[in-house]
Amino acid sequence: MRRLLPIFLVIFLAGSSILTGCRKADEVEENGSVGKQSTEELHKQTTENNEENYGSSESFNQFPSFSKLVEDQTPSVVNISTTSVVKRGAFPNFQRSPFGDNDPFEEFFKKFFGDNHQQEFRRRGLGSGFIISSDGYVVTNNHVVDKAEDIQVILEDGGKYKAEIVGKDSKTDIALLKINPDEKLHAVELGDSDKLKIGDWVMAIGNPFGLGYTVTAGIVSAKGRSLGLGAYDDFIQTDAPLNPGNSGGPLFNLKGEVVGVNTAIVAGGQGIGFSIPINMASHIITQLKESGKVTRGWLGVVIQSITPEIAQSLGLSGTNGALVADVSKNGPADKAGIKRGDVIVGFNGNEIKDFSDLTKLVALSDPGSKVSLTILRNGEKSSIEITLGELKDTQKKPTELSSAKELDMEVQEITPDLANRYNLSQNKGVIITNVARGTEAWEAGFRPGDIILQIDKKQINGLDDYNEALRNTGTDKLALFLVKRGDTTLYIGYKLSKKSE
């Protein structure tokens, strides 16, 4: 009996432990129900916050599917095949003669065969486009169809149509084509590119490398990008892969609306593509459809960016705005009273942060329309009403210069010999005859042949005026120079060094 007592004791303790564990488990389950309820409420609140800030919980928890968009929009995207004729020498594989321009073999062919040794070659090109109306109007890039003698539009179902160019605009790289389809076509819906935000999803459909329809997707990486292609650069940057053959194709948002025209890629770069905002393209397309050409507003000023040095010399609080460097005589701005040195900070209620903002807004305005400019003159803000003219290709383009902090150049009176050498039509001012490369003056944009007309509003008629202006300004002081280069007038702000005394 004594031997069995320890065994009974072990069994009793084990049974007590099991019962106690069950009771505690029940307590945990009861308490856990309260905790579970709190967790569910917290998850519900978090979900509601996410939906409010980011959209539905479905879009928050997973990437969007583009399958429905692709199915709906692919019929509106077309492949564009072009054929152009180019002339090459008898040996087209040799891109450049080792003998230079005076190639003796070239002279031999010209002497005995004239120019008959020039051979014509047919070059084919591929691009993309999209249908904007059911009766056959198609949008693409100008560079896709420029100089093409034969243009063929191929629909998604394989239908092929010969296309005619309705109009094209090289400045924005937009072209409008027309085909005559057998039945109504599926047209895209144009969106509002101004509503695009950095980080929004976008989708591109095109024909990269001539492989057939291909879909790529990504997000908007940046807006308002300038590539140095012209005064009207205002690109949407996206990481949706764009390849050769995508040019002219549409960039869609998640609603299936076209928000851009794919037009450029960075050579050697991956995930860097650029599209023309559809709001800018729409303005061009409308004019091309109506008249076959584009007319742009003309303000009649030469403008430039405001550097920190120029802002300081003019007493400005910042670098926002477009500085008027010159005013075309009898132009719209001249007639309205705009003067050299004015800073344009507003256009029809739109803020002008840089001179390129003004260029694009004026270009998108119709000739003959009345606009309101907000300007700063001598520190005072005012508004001026102007009737825009029409921009011609021969009229002046905006100019931008960088800044400098030191003057390191030689100037002389304008003598008849210098006037003849630099083809000058005036004798007022002093001419820059030498600028040391690598100096701040060179980096600022000063070049031999530039004429200095003004220093801090003092007119410069010769060296006496020039030296007097430098003495009045003093060393290590910021001065604002007015420089004439050819037909263009520019402002440059920089600090004078001791070399200027």
C-alpha positions in Angstrom: 0.0 0.0 0.0 2.8 2.4 0.8 4.4 1.5 -2.5 1.2 2.5 -4.3 0.8 5.8 -2.5 3.4 7.7 -4.5 1.8 6.5 -7.8 -1.7 7.7 -6.7 -0.1 11.1 -5.7 1.5 11.5 -9.1 -1.8 10.7 -10.9 -3.7 13.1 -8.7 -1.3 16.0 -9.4 -1.3 15.3 -13.1 -5.1 15.3 -13.2 -5.2 18.6 -11.3 -2.9 20.2 -13.7 -5.0 19.1 -16.7 -8.2 20.5 -15.1 -6.5 23.8 -14.2 -5.1 24.1 -17.8 -8.6 23.6 -19.2 -10.0 26.3 -16.9 -7.3 28.7 -17.9 -7.9 27.9 -21.6 -11.5 28.7 -21.1 -10.6 32.0 -19.5 -8.2 32.8 -22.3 -10.9 32.0 -24.9 -13.4 34.3 -23.1 -10.8 37.1 -22.8 -9.6 36.4 -26.3 -13.1 37.1 -27.7 -12.8 40.6 -26.4 -9.3 41.0 -27.8 -10.5 39.5 -31.2 -13.4 42.0 -31.2 -10.9 44.9 -30.6 -8.6 43.6 -33.4 -11.5 43.4 -35.8 -12.5 47.0 -35.0 -9.0 48.2 -35.4 -8.7 46.4 -38.8 -12.0 47.9 -39.9 -10.8 51.4 -38.9 -7.5 50.9 -40.7 -9.2 49.6 -43.8 -11.5 52.6 -43.9 -8.6 55.0 -43.5 -6.7 53.2 -46.4 -9.8 53.4 -48.6 -10.2 57.1 -47.8 -6.6 57.9 -48.7 -5.7 55.3 -51.3 -8.9 53.9 -52.8 -10.7 50.6 -52.3 -9.1 47.9 -50.1 -8.8 45.7 -53.2 -6.6 48.3 -55.0 -4.7 48.9 -51.8 -3.8 45.3 -51.2 -2.9 44.3 -54.8 -1.5 45.7 -58.0 -4.2 46.7 -60.6 -5.0 44.4 -63.4 -4.8 46.0 -66.9 -6.5 43.1 -68.7 -9.9 44.8 -69.1 -8.2 48.1 -70.2 -6.1 46.2 -72.8 -9.2 44.4 -74.1 -11.2 47.6 -74.4 -8.5 49.9 -75.8 -6.3 47.8 -78.1 -8.8 48.1 -81.1 -8.2 51.9 -81.0 -4.4 51.6 -81.3 -2.9 51.2 -84.8 0.4 50.3 -86.3 1.9 52.8 -88.7 4.2 51.6 -91.5 6.0 54.2 -93.6 8.2 54.2 -96.7 10.5 57.0 -97.7 13.1 57.4 -100.5 16.6 58.4 -99.6 19.5 59.0 -101.9 23.0 57.6 -101.2 26.2 57.4 -103.0 27.3 54.4 -105.1 28.9 53.0 -102.0 26.3 53.4 -99.3 28.2 51.3 -96.8 30.8 54.0 -96.6 29.2 56.6 -94.4 32.0 59.1 -94.7 34.9 59.3 -97.2 38.4 59.1 -95.7 39.4 61.8 -98.1 37.0 64.3 -96.6 34.9 66.8 -98.7 37.5 66.8 -101.5 37.2 63.1 -102.3 39.0 62.5 -105.6 36.7 59.5 -106.3 33.7 61.6 -105.8 35.0 64.1 -108.4 35.7 61.2 -110.7 32.1 60.0 -110.6 30.8 63.5 -111.1 33.1 64.1 -114.1 32.3 61.0 -116.0 28.8 60.1 -114.8 27.4 63.3 -113.4 25.3 62.7 -110.3 24.0 59.4 -111.8 26.1 57.4 -109.3 23.7 58.5 -106.6 21.3 55.7 -105.9 17.8 55.8 -104.4 17.0 53.5 -101.6 13.6 52.8 -100.1 13.6 53.0 -96.3 10.9 51.6 -94.1 9.8 52.8 -90.7 7.5 51.7 -88.0 5.5 53.5 -85.4 2.3 53.6 -83.5 -0.8 55.8 -83.4 -4.3 55.9 -82.0 -7.8 56.5 -83.5 -9.5 59.7 -82.2 -12.7 59.5 -84.3 -14.8 56.7 -85.7 -14.5 58.1 -89.2 -10.7 57.5 -89.4 -8.7 60.4 -87.8 -5.4 59.0 -86.4 -2.8 60.8 -84.1 0.9 59.9 -84.1 4.3 61.6 -83.9 5.5 64.0 -86.6 8.9 62.2 -86.7 7.1 58.9 -87.5 5.6 60.2 -90.8 7.9 63.1 -91.6 9.3 62.8 -95.2 7.3 59.6 -95.8 6.1 59.0 -99.3 3.7 56.2 -98.4 1.9 55.7 -95.1 0.0 52.6 -94.2 -2.2 52.3 -91.1 -2.8 48.7 -89.9 -5.7 48.1 -87.5 -5.7 45.5 -84.7 -7.9 43.2 -86.8 -5.4 43.3 -89.6 -7.2 45.8 -91.8 -4.8 48.0 -93.9 -5.5 51.5 -95.1 -3.5 54.1 -96.9 -3.2 57.3 -94.9 -3.0 60.9 -95.8 -1.3 63.6 -93.7 -3.9 66.1 -92.6 -1.3 68.3 -90.9 1.8 68.1 -88.7 3.7 70.2 -86.2 7.4 69.7 -85.8 7.6 71.9 -82.7 5.5 69.6 -80.6 6.1 66.4 -82.7 2.4 65.8 -83.4 0.9 64.7 -86.7 -2.7 64.0 -87.7 -3.5 61.3 -90.3 -6.8 60.4 -92.1 -7.9 57.0 -93.4 -11.2 56.0 -95.1 -12.3 52.9 -93.2 -15.0 50.5 -94.4 -16.9 50.8 -91.1 -16.9 52.8 -88.0 -13.8 52.5 -85.9 -13.2 52.2 -82.2 -12.0 55.7 -81.0 -10.2 56.5 -77.8 -11.5 58.9 -75.1 -9.2 61.8 -74.3 -8.5 62.5 -70.6 -7.1 65.4 -68.7 -3.3 65.3 -68.3 -3.4 68.2 -65.8 -5.1 65.8 -63.3 -2.2 63.3 -63.5 -0.3 63.0 -60.3 3.2 61.7 -59.8 2.8 58.0 -58.8 -0.3 57.4 -60.8 -0.5 54.2 -62.8 -0.3 54.5 -66.6 -0.3 52.0 -69.5 1.2 52.2 -72.9 0.1 50.2 -76.0 2.3 50.2 -79.1 4.3 48.2 -81.6 7.9 48.1 -80.3 10.5 46.7 -82.6 7.7 45.8 -85.1 6.9 42.7 -83.1 3.1 43.4 -82.9 0.9 44.8 -80.2 2.6 45.0 -76.9 1.4 46.4 -73.5 3.6 48.0 -70.9 2.7 49.6 -67.6 4.3 51.8 -65.0 3.8 55.0 -63.0 4.2 58.7 -63.7 7.7 59.5 -62.6 7.6 63.3 -63.2 5.7 66.0 -65.0 6.8 69.1 -66.9 10.1 67.6 -68.0 12.3 69.5 -70.5 14.6 67.5 -72.9 16.1 70.5 -74.6 14.2 69.7 -77.8 12.6 73.1 -78.1 10.7 75.9 -76.5 7.6 73.7 -76.0 9.1 70.9 -74.0 6.6 69.8 -71.3 6.8 66.0 -71.1 5.3 63.4 -68.8 8.1 61.1 -67.6 7.1 57.5 -67.0 8.8 54.3 -66.1 6.5 52.3 -68.4 9.0 50.8 -70.9 8.8 52.6 -74.2 10.8 51.2 -77.1 11.4 52.0 -80.8 8.0 51.6 -82.4 6.1 52.9 -79.5 6.4 56.4 -80.8 3.1 58.0 -81.5 1.2 55.5 -79.4 -1.2 56.4 -76.5 -0.5 56.6 -72.8 -3.6 55.5 -70.9 -4.7 56.1 -67.3 -6.6 53.5 -65.3 -9.9 54.9 -66.6 -8.9 54.0 -70.1 -8.5 57.7 -71.1 -5.5 58.8 -73.2 -3.4 61.2 -71.1 -0.3 61.4 -73.3 1.3 60.7 -76.7 4.4 58.5 -76.3 7.3 60.2 -78.1 10.8 59.9 -76.7 13.1 57.5 -74.8 16.5 58.0 -73.3 19.1 56.2 -75.3 20.7 53.5 -73.2 18.3 54.2 -70.3 15.9 51.8 -68.9 12.5 52.7 -67.5 12.7 56.3 -68.7 10.2 57.3 -71.3 8.5 60.6 -72.2 5.0 61.5 -73.5 3.4 64.7 -74.7 0.6 65.7 -72.4 -2.8 65.2 -74.1 -4.0 68.6 -73.1 -1.2 70.2 -75.2 -1.7 67.7 -78.0 -5.4 68.3 -78.1 -4.9 72.0 -78.9 -2.6 71.1 -81.7 -4.8 68.3 -83.1 -7.8 70.6 -83.2 -5.9 73.2 -85.3 -4.5 70.5 -87.6 -8.0 69.1 -88.2 -9.5 72.5 -88.9 -6.8 74.1 -91.0 -4.0 71.7 -91.5 -1.5 73.9 -89.7 -0.8 75.4 -86.2 -0.9 79.0 -85.3 0.6 80.3 -82.1 0.3 83.5 -80.1 3.1 86.0 -80.2 4.0 88.4 -77.4 6.9 90.1 -79.0 9.5 89.8 -76.3 12.8 88.1 -75.8 12.8 86.5 -72.3 15.2 84.6 -70.1 15.3 82.9 -66.8 16.2 84.9 -63.6 19.4 83.8 -62.0 20.1 84.5 -58.3 22.5 87.2 -59.3 20.0 88.9 -61.6 17.3 88.6 -58.9 19.7 90.3 -56.4 20.6 93.1 -58.8 16.9 93.8 -59.6 15.9 93.6 -55.9 13.7 90.6 -56.4 12.8 88.3 -53.6 13.2 85.2 -55.7 13.9 83.8 -59.1 10.3 83.2 -60.2 9.2 84.9 -63.4 10.4 85.6 -66.9 12.8 88.6 -67.4 12.2 90.7 -70.5 15.6 91.1 -72.2 14.3 92.8 -75.3 11.0 94.0 -76.9 10.2 93.8 -80.6 9.5 97.2 -82.0 5.8 97.7 -82.8 5.1 94.2 -81.5 2.2 93.4 -79.2 4.2 93.9 -76.0 5.7 97.2 -77.3 2.3 98.5 -78.1 1.0 97.6 -74.6 3.9 99.3 -72.8 6.1 96.3 -71.8 9.7 97.5 -71.3 13.1 95.9 -71.2 13.8 94.8 -67.6 10.2 94.0 -66.7 9.6 90.7 -65.0 6.5 88.8 -66.1 5.1 86.8 -63.1 1.6 86.0 -64.3 -0.3 85.2 -67.5 -4.1 85.1 -67.3 -4.0 84.2 -63.7 -1.4 81.5 -64.1 1.8 81.9 -62.1 5.0 82.1 -64.2 7.8 80.3 -62.3 10.2 80.2 -65.3 10.5 81.7 -68.7 9.4 78.3 -70.3 6.1 78.6 -68.5 5.4 81.8 -70.3 6.5 80.4 -73.6 4.1 77.5 -73.4 1.1 79.6 -72.3 1.6 82.1 -75.1 2.0 79.4 -77.7 -1.3 77.7 -76.6 -3.1 81.0 -76.9 -4.8 82.0 -80.2 -3.4 85.0 -82.2 -5.7 88.0 -81.7 -6.8 86.9 -78.2 -6.6 89.4 -75.3 -4.5 88.3 -72.3 -3.6 89.8 -69.0 0.0 90.0 -67.9 1.2 90.6 -64.3 4.5 92.3 -64.2 7.1 93.6 -61.7 8.7 96.9 -62.6 10.9 98.7 -60.1 9.5 96.5 -57.4 5.9 97.4 -58.1 3.3 94.9 -59.4 0.8 95.8 -62.1 -1.4 94.3 -64.7 -1.3 95.0 -68.5 -3.8 93.9 -71.1 -2.2 92.7 -74.4 -3.6 91.5 -77.7 -1.4 88.7 -79.0 0.0 88.6 -82.5 0.8 85.5 -84.5 4.2 83.8 -84.1 6.3 83.5 -87.3 9.2 81.1 -87.7 11.5 84.1 -88.3 10.6 85.8 -85.0 13.0 85.7 -82.0 13.1 82.7 -79.6 13.5 82.9 -75.8 17.1 82.9 -74.6 18.5 81.6 -71.4 21.9 82.3 -69.9 23.7 81.0 -66.8 25.3 83.3 -64.2 28.9 84.3 -63.4 30.6 85.8 -60.4 33.7 87.3 -62.0 34.5 89.5 -65.0 37.5 88.2 -67.0 37.3 89.6 -70.5 38.7 92.4 -72.7 36.6 95.1 -74.3 37.3 97.8 -76.9 35.7 100.8 -78.6 33.8 99.8 -81.7 36.1 100.9 -84.5 35.3 100.5 -88.3 37.7 97.6 -88.5 36.0 95.8 -85.6 32.6 96.6 -86.9 33.6 95.0 -90.2 35.2 92.0 -88.6 32.2 91.2 -86.5 29.6 92.4 -89.1 28.2 95.1 -86.8 25.6 97.6 -87.9 26.1 100.0 -84.9 28.9 101.8 -83.1 27.3 102.4 -79.7 28.6 100.3 -76.7 31.8 98.5 -76.3 32.7 95.2 -77.9 34.1 92.1 -76.2 37.2 91.1 -78.1 38.4 88.3 -75.8 37.0 86.0 -73.1 39.2 83.5 -71.3 37.9 80.0 -71.6 37.0 78.3 -68.3 36.5 81.6 -66.4 33.2 82.6 -64.8 32.7 85.1 -67.6 32.9 82.4 -70.2 30.6 80.1 -68.2 28.1 83.0 -68.0 27.8 83.0 -71.7 29.9 86.0 -72.7 31.5 85.6 -76.1 33.8 87.6 -78.3 31.7 89.9 -80.5 29.1 90.6 -77.8 28.3 94.3 -77.4 27.8 95.7 -73.9 25.0 98.3 -74.2 24.2 98.9 -70.6 25.5 98.4 -67.0 23.0 98.8 -64.2 20.7 100.9 -66.4 23.6 103.2 -67.4 23.9 103.5 -71.2 27.3 102.6 -72.6 28.4 104.6 -75.6 32.1 103.9 -75.4 35.0 103.0 -73.1 34.6 106.1 -70.9 31.0 105.2 -70.0 32.1 101.6 -69.5 34.9 102.4 -67.1 32.7 104.9 -65.3 30.0 102.4 -64.8 32.5 99.8 -63.4 33.9 102.4 -61.0 30.4 103.3 -59.8 29.5 99.7 -59.2 32.7 98.9 -57.4 34.5 95.6 -56.9 32.7 92.5 -55.5 29.4 94.1 -56.3 26.7 92.6 -58.4 26.1 94.4 -61.7 23.4 93.8 -64.4 24.8 93.9 -67.9 22.7 94.3 -71.1 24.5 92.5 -74.0 23.6 92.4 -77.7 24.6 89.3 -79.7 23.6 89.4 -83.3 19.8 90.1 -83.3 19.3 89.0 -79.7 19.5 91.1 -76.5 20.4 89.4 -73.2 20.8 90.2 -69.5 23.7 88.8 -67.5 24.1 89.4 -63.7 27.5 88.8 -62.0 30.0 90.2 -59.5 32.8 92.5 -60.7 36.3 91.5 -59.9 39.4 93.7 -59.5 40.3 92.9 -63.1 37.4 95.2 -64.1 38.8 98.3 -62.5 
